[in-house]
Amino acid sequence: MSFADPQTITISSSTSPLPRTSVGEDESEYTSADGLIVMTASHSYGKRTRRMLRIDHSKITADPFRPADNVKVGMGNYVVFDLPPAGYTAAEQLAVWTGFKTQFSATSDLLIQKLLGGES
C-alpha cells in the first residue's frame, strides 16, 4: 500500500507537492516537478526488517572552484527503523520513534544543530 498521492514537504517556508513517480514491490518515490526533491519510502525484509523514509534534496549553486559556473549539489536525510522479525509490537515501535523524535526536536532542534556542527 502506498502513501497518499501527492505528498507535500515544506523546506524554508516553501511547500512543494511531491506526486508519486514510481511504485515498486516494496518502495515508492515521490518527486517534485523540478526533480530537485525526491521522497522515498522503502521496506526490506531478511534477518531484520528495515523501513526507511528518505528525502533527497538538490539545488543549483555556484561552483566553489569556478564561481562563474553553476553546479548541482545534493543532500539526503533519512530515518531507518531496523527491527527484528518479532518481539516489538506496533505500539512499542511507535513509542521508541516518539522518544527519538522528541529528543532531536527538543529546544528548537538544538541537538540536530549541534550534530550538523560536528558535535557528538
PyMOL commands that set and color helices and strands:
alter all, ss='L'
color gray80, all
select helices_A, chain A and resi 90-116
alter helices_A, ss='H'
color red, helices_A
select strands_A, chain A and resi 7-11+14-18+20-23+27-31+37-45+49-62+70-83
alter strands_A, ss='S'
color yellow, strands_A
deselect
rebuild
show_as cartoon
